[in-house]
Amino acid sequence: MAVLCEQYQLLFIAIPGTGCTAVTNVLLERLDGVSLGDPLISKHYNIAELLEHGLIDPEKLGSLVSFATIRNPYDWYVSDWLRHQEWKRFLLDEQSWIHRARGAKRQRELVTIALERGFDDYLETVLEPLPDHGLFLERMWKGVDHILRYETLETDVNVVLAQAGFSKHVVLPVQNYTRSRLSWFFRKNHYSRFYTDRSASLIERKFGPFLEKFDYQLDRSQPPESVRTIVSRLKRTLPLQRYLSR
């Protein structure tokens, strides 16, 4: 989806896996934002699709400040692999988005691949059809005015909101957290440790210009998050048990 905040003349483009749910909910609850689009058609609209579907007109778009979030693709694809494994639970629900939304067939295929193959094979299946030397998720953030980073998301969001005239500081709750990242195995293994030379070189080949443009790399120096750190951040959401009991 996308979120329009009329009062502050802001348009947020939600890019999956980049903290967009937390930003969306803050905009809806604190800035009286309005969701644009039908989630059964697409969970995520870019600017071109908003125009194509008549969800916003070009003149209105020209008066807005648009922004979106990005994330280190090395980190993003580990979460993507784990997330598709977790989506197994949706397959049995015929009313779930995974059976009804645009692109649902491909998402079901990726769930099967994530469950049956290791990370290297999953990554190769997903990335090999893409052209080399591309810009990661460019179709989603192309045309936006400001690109915010997942790694500094709360700070970046507050800068954009302050510039738009919203003076209160917002705290972003952790939402849609990939539950596998709470596991003992993942806490002991920083995302970089999932990469072999083969998979790391694939990311570099596919997204080299993006990595250079935004100064992203495969950072093997960072220790994994402790469970204390993860749980303290999850306590910002209600209730914590929602994440631990699924």
Residue, then its C-alpha position, 0 to 999 in steps of 0.5 A: m500500500a501507500v499512505l497519503c497524509e493530506q495535512y502534511q503533504l506527505l506520500f509514503i511508498a511502502i516497500p516490503g521488508t524495510g520497516c514499512t509496516a511500522v512507518t505506515n501505522v505511525l502515519l495512519e495513527r499519528l498523522d491521520g494518514v489514509s491508505l491508498g490501494d486495495p491490498l487484495i490487488s497489491k500489498h505494495y504500490n509504487i508511484a507509477e502504479l498509484l497513477e496507473h490505477g487513478l489512486i492519485d492524480p499527477e497534479k496532486l502528486g506534484s504537491l506532495v513530498s514522497f518518501a520510501t525506505i530501503r535496506n541492505p540487500y544482503d540483510w533483506y534477502v536473509s529475512d526474505w528467505l526466512r519470511h517465505q518459510e514462515w508464510k507456510r501457515f497462510l497456504l492452508d487458508e483459502q481466504s489469505w492474501i497468498h491465494r488472492a493478491r496479485g502475484a500470489k502464485r509466485q509467492r506460493e512458489l517461493v514458499t515451497i522453494a524456501l521450505e525445500r532448499g537452502f539459502d544459496d539455492y533460494l537466492e539463486t532461484v530468485l535472483e538469476p532471472l534478474p538483470d545484472h548490475g541493477l538497482f535493488l527494488e528500484r521499481m518501488w522507490k523510483g521517483v520518490d523525493h526522499i529515500l530513508r534507510y532501514e538501519t536508521l529508520e526512526t531517525d530518518v522518519n523523524v527528520v522527514l516528519a519535522q520538515a513537513g511540520f509535524s513537531k512531535h517525536v515518533v517511536l517506531p514499534v517493531q511490527n511484522y518482525t521475522r519471527s525466525r530471527l528470535s530463534w537461538f540459531f539466528r541470534k547466534n548467526h548474524y545475517s552475514r554468516f548465511y552467505t557463502d562466496r557463491s551467494a555473496s558474489l550473486i548479490e554483488r553481481k546483481f546489485g553492484p550499482f545499488l551497493e555502491k550508490f548507498d554504500y552497502q556491503l556484506d558486513r561480517s564484523q557485526p555481532p548478532e543481536s542478543v535476545r535482550t536487545i530483540v525483546s526490548r525492541l519487541k516490547r514496543t508492540l502490543p502484545l509481545q506474546r503475539y510474537l512469541s506464541r505463533 
